[in-house]
Amino acid sequence: CNMLRLAVGNRNAGSEALQPLCYSTMMFACAFIEKLLRIVYIDLMKGKQYIPAEKATLGMLLTPNNTTMKQVFGETHIKHLAYFLSQVGEMRIGYNYRNTLAHWVDIERSGLTLPFVATIMWLLTDIVNSMFLYYLGEDKE
């Protein structure tokens, strides 16, 4: 929250000051998204199969073949999350936000903006809300 508060609080600062704040906020949010997805998956697999945390990668968690994650998010939702956070299909389409930010691939400093932060925060909020509903028992299929 402090990173987001810093980024938004300095929205009128020049881009040179704002870009690092945006980048750190988005990187933290992407790492947190991946961590949350991993926690849910490991929790749901508990008692069925041991899953080392380092084996639960974003690509594996967001594949449409992952029936465990489909219990929480549903197939269409998983596909949408994969489209935004990674790349999908044989054509490798998608925004690939997580890898773009983590590896600084196909991104310019000028792209580190508050609207981009808002997009990442929207994805994080979406995931947290879906997990919350699942664990309340209201979103089970």
Rosetta blueprint (number, residue, H / E / L):
1 C L
2 N H
3 M H
4 L H
5 R H
6 L H
7 A H
8 V H
9 G H
10 N L
11 R L
12 N L
13 A L
14 G L
15 S H
16 E H
17 A H
18 L H
19 Q H
20 P H
21 L H
22 C H
23 Y H
24 S H
25 T H
26 M H
27 M H
28 F H
29 A H
30 C H
31 A H
32 F H
33 I H
34 E H
35 K H
36 L H
37 L H
38 R H
39 I H
40 V H
41 Y H
42 I H
43 D H
44 L H
45 M H
46 K L
47 G L
48 K L
49 Q L
50 Y L
51 I L
52 P L
53 A H
54 E H
55 K H
56 A L
57 T L
58 L H
59 G H
60 M H
61 L H
62 L L
63 T L
64 P L
65 N L
66 N L
67 T H
68 T H
69 M H
70 K H
71 Q H
72 V H
73 F H
74 G L
75 E H
76 T H
77 H H
78 I H
79 K H
80 H H
81 L H
82 A H
83 Y H
84 F H
85 L H
86 S L
87 Q L
88 V E
89 G L
90 E L
91 M L
92 R L
93 I E
94 G L
95 Y L
96 N L
97 Y H
98 R H
99 N H
100 T H
101 L H
102 A H
103 H H
104 W L
105 V L
106 D L
107 I L
108 E L
109 R H
110 S H
111 G H
112 L L
113 T L
114 L H
115 P H
116 F H
117 V H
118 A H
119 T H
120 I H
121 M H
122 W H
123 L H
124 L H
125 T H
126 D H
127 I H
128 V H
129 N H
130 S H
131 M H
132 F H
133 L H
134 Y H
135 Y H
136 L H
137 G L
138 E L
139 D L
140 K L
141 E L
